[in-house]
Amino acid sequence: MSKKRSYSTAAHIAAPFIVLAICTGIISAALIKPADKLKVYANLAFMDSLKSDPSDNSGLVVRENEIISTYDGKTSKTGEVIRPKFGELYAEIKSSRLDLDVPVYWGSNAELLEHGACNSSSSAVVGTEGNTVISAHADTFFAELEKLKEGDVLTIRTNYGKFTYKVKELITFNSSDRKYIAPTEDTRLTLYTCKKDLLGSSAIRIGVICELTKSEFYTDIEEETE
């Protein structure tokens, strides 16, 4: 009888601790899902996998840089790019035929689209191999985009070089179609915007695919910026 009583006493003592451990496990498991959802919503809010500086906890930081508009130094067909940070103004698109002189920011979200065109951070940086995908609003910075024709010349200036492109193809696609904005093995520039619709927002996108015709990396950049 003494053994049975000792077992019963031990069970009564251990029971609260077992219940506490089970409850703790259930609560911990329940908290994991909301945390994952919060992370997903944060990514959706920024519309990009590369958000702001990891050291910056205040949200998006828009970095307004002055892009070199004239450069008289030596150039090279190859060189090093200066990879921008999210929210950084790092390039300018120009067309001599059209009224097109647009600042380009690295990354894409609603706030940046109010400042200029956005280079998706899942695409190539200007001056590197692959598909450089840049978009902007049809009623602001890319209002003239639909006027581009095959053979038109565009230039993109950065603080590490100047790059010349020729319009190769006019494109139209649905917003759910990623054919034209996916990574490519060849080096190209893809510009697109929403198709203008008087009745509201449109799911149709229009744009151009441009081939790179000339790369001019700045080799005397330090002297130029002094």
Secondary structure, DSSP 8 states (H G I E B T S, - for coil): -HHHHHHHHHHHHHHHHHHHHHHHHHHHHHHHHHHHHHHHHHHHHHTSSS-S-TT--SS---B---------S-EESS-------TTBEEEEEEETTTTEEEEEEES--HHHHHHSEEE-TTS--TTSSSEEEEE--TTTTTTTGGG--TT-EEEEEESSEEEEEEEEEEEEEETT--TTTS--SS-EEEEEEE---TTS--SEEEEEEEEEEEEEEESSHHHHH-
